[in-house]
Amino acid sequence: MKHIISKLLTIFMVFSISLTSFESKAQQYEIVAIGYYNLENLFDTIDSEGVAEGDFLPNGAKKWNAERYYYKLDQMARVLSEIATDKTPDGLAIFGISEIENRFVVEDLVKTDALKDRNYQVVHYNSPDRRGIDVALVYNPDYFELTNSYSAPFMMADTNFKSRDQLVVTGLLKGEEVHFQVNHWPSRGGGEKRSRPKRVAAADLSRSLADSLLALNPNAKVMIMGDLNDDPVDISVAKHLKATDDKSKLAEGYFYNPFMTKYKKGIGSLAYRDSWNLFDQIIMTPALVAEDRSTWTYFKSEIFKKPYMINQEGKYKGYPKRSFVGNKFQGGYSDHFPVYMYLVREVK
């Protein structure tokens, strides 16, 4: 009974948002949270044909067994269950994830004790990535009604190169049409400069997919999320995807990237060689940054990091606490911090 009452309160709850951010101090808003999290190697323990998962098997270097798998699921679920609960008791209404082996690991994730009461649903397609990792979108059906989804193939002239396809999901966010593109662009393996053309190609695909939606509806509300393996100021994001934190450029065909502002302040979502990168981003089409708050509008963005997710000592003090350091299991979370943002809408 307590759970049912909580759900009803969540669905009909009205939120008063920052008085300095909106025109009317008396106006009330409803709010939803959208997130993205790289789960870092969420593999099952089964040897799948054609998947380079050797380390993540019971007889592999990481001794990846059922105990460690379910522990990892609980760790991931703990983080996801806590994001945004300071403003909405149901937490994330929708979130994208990457570095998952298949649909089954996502279904196991949403069935964990920390997440099962939210009745999360999964959108997933298999990708041709050589490591066998995919992307997915997870949504709470109390907030989002799925109407369409597809997986856009990522292809390059070098047909031997295989990477993650890009997921496109359309649906109704409490009655209003929105679109999500979930990405995990090619890594910097072999060096940032040498691998850059792969991420440029991924950015061109992301932009093309968004432009296709905008061609159908110039006011389409599209959120492009993912681990881009590039920072907001890199050429793939800033020039090819055309994403900026300068709202004055939105009329010139740019998308809005609030994480660019954070990056310029030295804020990151992952650390490497004592410097921070902000590869994890959520980027929006201009309609989400409009002044009309009678429809879903961007409010603010955050990087979620709690002390328990951070190494508190040693060589990697301050870094995200990972599940493994090399092949040594340390029972952490991910090498990335999740990112999220809030959308708000006037209560009519």
C-alpha positions as CSV (number, residue, x, y, z in Angstrom):
1,M,0.0,0.0,0.0
2,K,2.8,2.4,0.9
3,H,4.4,1.7,-2.5
4,I,1.1,2.5,-4.4
5,I,0.7,5.7,-2.5
6,S,4.3,6.7,-3.3
7,K,3.7,6.0,-7.0
8,L,0.5,8.1,-7.1
9,L,2.3,11.0,-5.4
10,T,5.1,10.8,-7.9
11,I,2.8,10.8,-10.9
12,F,0.8,13.8,-9.7
13,M,3.4,15.7,-7.7
14,V,4.1,19.3,-8.4
15,F,7.5,20.8,-7.9
16,S,8.5,24.4,-7.2
17,I,11.8,25.1,-9.1
18,S,14.5,27.7,-8.5
19,L,12.8,31.1,-8.2
20,T,15.6,32.9,-9.9
21,S,15.4,30.7,-13.0
22,F,11.9,31.4,-14.1
23,E,9.7,34.4,-14.7
24,S,7.0,33.8,-12.2
25,K,7.9,33.2,-8.6
26,A,4.4,31.7,-8.1
27,Q,4.6,29.4,-11.1
28,Q,4.8,25.6,-10.4
29,Y,6.5,23.1,-12.5
30,E,6.6,19.3,-13.0
31,I,10.1,17.8,-13.5
32,V,11.6,14.7,-15.0
33,A,15.2,13.5,-14.9
34,I,17.1,12.1,-17.9
35,G,20.5,10.4,-17.5
36,Y,23.3,8.4,-19.1
37,Y,25.8,6.0,-17.5
38,N,28.7,4.0,-19.0
39,L,28.5,0.8,-16.9
40,E,32.1,-0.3,-17.8
41,N,32.1,-3.9,-18.9
42,L,28.8,-5.3,-17.7
43,F,29.2,-8.8,-19.1
44,D,27.4,-11.9,-18.2
45,T,29.4,-15.1,-17.4
46,I,28.5,-17.1,-20.5
47,D,31.0,-17.6,-23.3
48,S,29.2,-16.1,-26.4
49,E,30.4,-17.1,-29.9
50,G,32.0,-14.2,-31.8
51,V,32.4,-12.0,-28.7
52,A,35.9,-11.1,-27.5
53,E,35.1,-11.4,-23.8
54,G,37.8,-13.8,-22.7
55,D,38.8,-11.9,-19.6
56,F,35.1,-11.7,-18.4
57,L,34.6,-15.4,-18.0
58,P,34.9,-17.7,-14.9
59,N,38.2,-19.1,-16.3
60,G,39.4,-15.7,-17.6
61,A,42.0,-13.3,-16.2
62,K,39.4,-11.5,-14.2
63,K,37.8,-14.7,-12.8
64,W,34.4,-13.2,-13.7
65,N,31.9,-15.5,-12.0
66,A,28.3,-15.3,-10.9
67,E,29.1,-13.8,-7.5
68,R,31.1,-10.9,-9.1
69,Y,28.4,-10.4,-11.8
70,Y,25.6,-10.0,-9.3
71,Y,27.7,-7.8,-7.1
72,K,28.4,-5.6,-10.1
73,L,24.7,-5.4,-10.9
74,D,23.9,-4.3,-7.4
75,Q,26.6,-1.7,-7.5
76,M,25.4,-0.2,-10.8
77,A,21.8,-0.3,-9.5
78,R,22.7,1.5,-6.3
79,V,24.1,4.4,-8.3
80,L,21.2,4.5,-10.8
81,S,18.6,4.3,-8.0
82,E,20.0,7.4,-6.3
83,I,20.4,9.8,-9.2
84,A,18.0,12.8,-9.1
85,T,16.0,11.5,-6.1
86,D,16.6,14.9,-4.4
87,K,14.1,16.4,-6.8
88,T,11.9,13.6,-7.9
89,P,11.3,10.5,-5.8
90,D,11.2,8.2,-8.8
91,G,14.7,9.3,-9.8
92,L,15.6,8.8,-13.5
93,A,12.5,8.6,-15.7
94,I,14.8,7.6,-18.7
95,F,18.4,6.8,-19.0
96,G,20.8,5.5,-21.6
97,I,23.6,3.0,-20.8
98,S,26.6,1.6,-22.6
99,E,29.2,-1.1,-22.2
100,I,26.6,-3.8,-21.8
101,E,27.0,-7.2,-23.4
102,N,23.4,-7.9,-24.3
103,R,19.7,-7.3,-23.4
104,F,19.8,-10.0,-20.7
105,V,22.3,-8.1,-18.5
106,V,20.1,-5.0,-18.7
107,E,17.0,-7.0,-17.7
108,D,19.0,-8.4,-14.8
109,L,19.9,-4.9,-13.9
110,V,16.4,-3.5,-13.7
111,K,15.3,-6.5,-11.7
112,T,17.7,-5.7,-8.8
113,D,16.2,-4.8,-5.5
114,A,17.2,-1.2,-5.9
115,L,15.4,-0.7,-9.2
116,K,12.7,-3.4,-9.5
117,D,9.9,-1.2,-8.0
118,R,10.2,1.3,-10.9
119,N,9.2,-1.3,-13.5
120,Y,11.8,-0.1,-15.9
121,Q,11.5,-1.2,-19.5
122,V,14.4,-1.8,-22.0
123,V,15.1,-0.8,-25.6
124,H,18.1,-2.7,-27.0
125,Y,19.5,-4.0,-30.2
126,N,22.7,-6.1,-30.8
127,S,25.6,-4.2,-32.3
128,P,28.5,-5.7,-34.3
129,D,31.1,-4.3,-31.9
130,R,34.0,-6.7,-31.7
131,R,34.0,-6.6,-27.9
132,G,30.4,-7.5,-27.9
133,I,29.2,-4.3,-26.1
134,D,26.1,-2.4,-26.9
135,V,24.0,0.6,-25.9
136,A,20.4,0.6,-24.5
137,L,17.7,2.9,-23.3
138,V,15.8,2.2,-20.1
139,Y,12.5,4.0,-19.3
140,N,9.9,4.2,-16.6
141,P,6.5,3.5,-18.2
142,D,4.8,5.8,-15.7
143,Y,6.6,8.7,-17.6
144,F,7.3,7.4,-21.1
145,E,5.3,5.6,-23.7
146,L,7.5,4.0,-26.5
147,T,6.3,4.6,-30.0
148,N,9.3,3.8,-32.2
149,S,12.9,2.7,-32.1
150,Y,15.6,1.6,-34.4
151,S,19.3,0.9,-34.5
152,A,21.3,3.0,-37.0
153,P,24.3,1.2,-38.3
154,F,27.7,2.8,-37.9
155,M,29.8,2.2,-41.0
156,M,33.1,3.5,-42.3
157,A,35.1,3.0,-45.5
158,D,37.2,0.6,-43.6
159,T,34.7,-2.2,-43.4
160,N,36.9,-4.2,-41.1
161,F,36.3,-1.7,-38.3
162,K,33.3,-2.6,-36.1
163,S,31.8,-0.4,-33.5
164,R,28.6,0.3,-31.7
165,D,25.5,1.2,-33.7
166,Q,23.5,4.3,-32.6
167,L,20.1,3.8,-30.9
168,V,17.2,6.1,-31.8
169,V,14.1,6.0,-29.6
170,T,10.9,8.0,-30.0
171,G,8.0,8.2,-27.5
172,L,5.7,10.3,-25.4
173,L,7.1,11.9,-22.3
174,K,4.0,12.4,-20.3
175,G,2.1,13.0,-23.5
176,E,4.7,15.0,-25.4
177,E,6.8,13.6,-28.2
178,V,10.6,13.4,-27.5
179,H,13.5,11.6,-29.2
180,F,16.6,10.0,-27.7
181,Q,19.8,9.0,-29.5
182,V,22.1,6.8,-27.4
183,N,25.7,6.7,-28.4
184,H,29.1,5.1,-27.6
185,W,31.5,6.5,-30.1
186,P,34.8,4.7,-31.0
187,S,37.5,4.8,-28.4
188,R,40.9,6.6,-28.5
189,G,42.7,3.3,-28.9
190,G,45.9,3.9,-31.0
191,G,46.0,7.5,-29.9
192,E,43.5,10.4,-30.0
193,K,44.7,11.9,-33.3
194,R,45.0,8.6,-35.1
195,S,41.5,7.4,-34.0
196,R,39.9,10.9,-34.5
197,P,38.4,10.1,-37.9
198,K,36.3,7.3,-36.4
199,R,34.6,9.7,-33.9
200,V,34.2,12.3,-36.6
201,A,32.3,9.7,-38.6
202,A,30.2,8.8,-35.5
203,A,29.4,12.5,-35.0
204,D,28.4,12.9,-38.6
205,L,26.0,9.9,-38.2
206,S,24.5,11.4,-35.0
207,R,24.0,14.8,-36.7
208,S,22.4,13.1,-39.7
209,L,20.0,11.2,-37.5
210,A,19.0,14.3,-35.6
211,D,18.6,16.3,-38.8
212,S,16.3,13.6,-40.2
213,L,14.0,14.1,-37.2
214,L,14.2,17.9,-37.5
215,A,13.3,17.6,-41.2
216,L,10.1,16.0,-40.2
217,N,9.5,18.5,-37.4
218,P,11.7,21.6,-37.1
219,N,10.7,21.8,-33.4
220,A,11.6,18.2,-32.6
221,K,12.9,17.6,-29.1
222,V,16.0,15.4,-29.5
223,M,18.5,14.4,-26.7
224,I,21.8,13.0,-27.9
225,M,23.5,11.2,-25.1
226,G,26.4,9.0,-24.6
227,D,30.1,8.3,-24.0
228,L,31.5,10.2,-27.0
229,N,35.1,9.4,-26.2
230,D,35.8,13.1,-27.0
231,D,35.4,16.2,-24.9
232,P,32.8,18.9,-25.7
233,V,35.4,21.2,-27.3
234,D,36.9,18.5,-29.6
235,I,36.2,18.7,-33.3
236,S,33.8,15.8,-33.5
237,V,31.4,17.3,-31.0
238,A,31.9,21.1,-31.5
239,K,32.3,21.1,-35.3
240,H,30.7,18.0,-36.8
241,L,27.9,17.5,-34.3
242,K,27.8,21.3,-34.0
243,A,27.2,21.4,-30.3
244,T,27.9,24.5,-28.2
245,D,27.1,26.1,-24.9
246,D,26.5,29.5,-26.6
247,K,22.8,29.8,-26.9
248,S,23.1,32.7,-29.3
249,K,24.4,30.2,-31.9
250,L,21.3,27.9,-31.8
251,A,19.6,29.9,-34.5
252,E,22.6,29.1,-36.8
253,G,21.9,25.4,-36.7
254,Y,23.9,24.5,-33.5
255,F,22.7,22.1,-30.8
256,Y,23.0,23.0,-27.1
257,N,25.6,21.3,-24.9
258,P,25.5,22.3,-21.3
259,F,28.4,20.0,-20.5
260,M,30.8,22.2,-22.5
261,T,30.4,24.9,-19.8
262,K,31.3,22.3,-17.1
263,Y,34.3,21.1,-19.1
264,K,35.7,24.7,-19.5
265,K,35.5,24.9,-15.7
266,G,37.7,21.7,-15.3
267,I,34.9,19.4,-14.4
268,G,35.0,15.9,-15.8
269,S,33.3,12.5,-15.7
270,L,36.4,10.3,-16.0
271,A,40.1,10.7,-15.2
272,Y,43.2,9.7,-17.1
273,R,46.8,10.4,-16.2
274,D,45.9,12.9,-13.6
275,S,43.6,15.0,-15.9
276,W,39.9,15.0,-16.3
277,N,37.8,14.4,-19.5
278,L,34.1,14.9,-20.0
279,F,33.3,12.3,-22.6
280,D,29.8,11.7,-21.1
281,Q,27.4,14.3,-22.4
282,I,23.7,15.0,-23.1
283,I,23.2,17.4,-26.0
284,M,19.8,18.9,-27.1
285,T,18.1,20.4,-30.1
286,P,17.1,24.1,-29.8
287,A,13.4,23.3,-29.0
288,L,14.5,22.1,-25.6
289,V,16.1,25.4,-24.8
290,A,13.2,27.6,-25.8
291,E,11.5,30.1,-23.6
292,D,8.1,28.4,-23.9
293,R,7.9,26.4,-20.7
294,S,4.4,25.2,-21.3
295,T,6.2,22.2,-22.9
296,W,9.3,20.2,-21.7
297,T,12.2,22.6,-21.4
298,Y,15.8,22.1,-20.2
299,F,16.4,23.2,-16.6
300,K,19.9,22.1,-15.6
301,S,22.5,19.4,-15.9
302,E,24.7,17.5,-13.4
303,I,27.4,14.9,-12.9
304,F,26.5,12.4,-10.3
305,K,29.3,11.5,-7.9
306,K,29.1,10.4,-4.3
307,P,32.0,9.7,-2.0
308,Y,31.4,6.0,-2.2
309,M,31.9,6.1,-6.0
310,I,35.4,7.7,-5.6
311,N,38.7,6.3,-4.7
312,Q,39.6,7.8,-1.3
313,E,43.3,6.9,-1.2
314,G,46.2,5.5,-3.2
315,K,47.5,6.2,-6.6
316,Y,44.1,6.8,-8.0
317,K,42.7,9.0,-5.2
318,G,39.9,11.1,-6.5
319,Y,39.3,9.0,-9.6
320,P,36.1,7.0,-10.1
321,K,36.2,3.7,-8.2
322,R,36.2,0.9,-10.8
323,S,35.2,-2.7,-10.4
324,F,38.8,-3.7,-11.4
325,V,42.2,-2.3,-11.3
326,G,43.9,-4.4,-13.9
327,N,42.7,-7.9,-13.0
328,K,42.3,-7.1,-9.3
329,F,38.7,-7.0,-8.3
330,Q,38.1,-4.0,-6.0
331,G,34.3,-4.0,-6.0
332,G,33.8,-0.5,-7.3
333,Y,31.4,0.8,-9.9
334,S,32.6,2.3,-13.2
335,D,35.5,4.3,-14.6
336,H,32.9,6.9,-15.5
337,F,30.6,9.1,-13.4
338,P,27.0,9.2,-14.8
339,V,25.6,12.5,-16.1
340,Y,22.0,13.6,-16.0
341,M,19.7,16.6,-16.6
342,Y,16.3,17.9,-15.6
343,L,13.4,18.9,-17.9
344,V,10.6,21.0,-16.5
345,R,7.1,22.0,-17.7
346,E,4.6,24.4,-16.3
347,V,1.7,22.8,-14.5
348,K,-1.5,23.9,-16.3
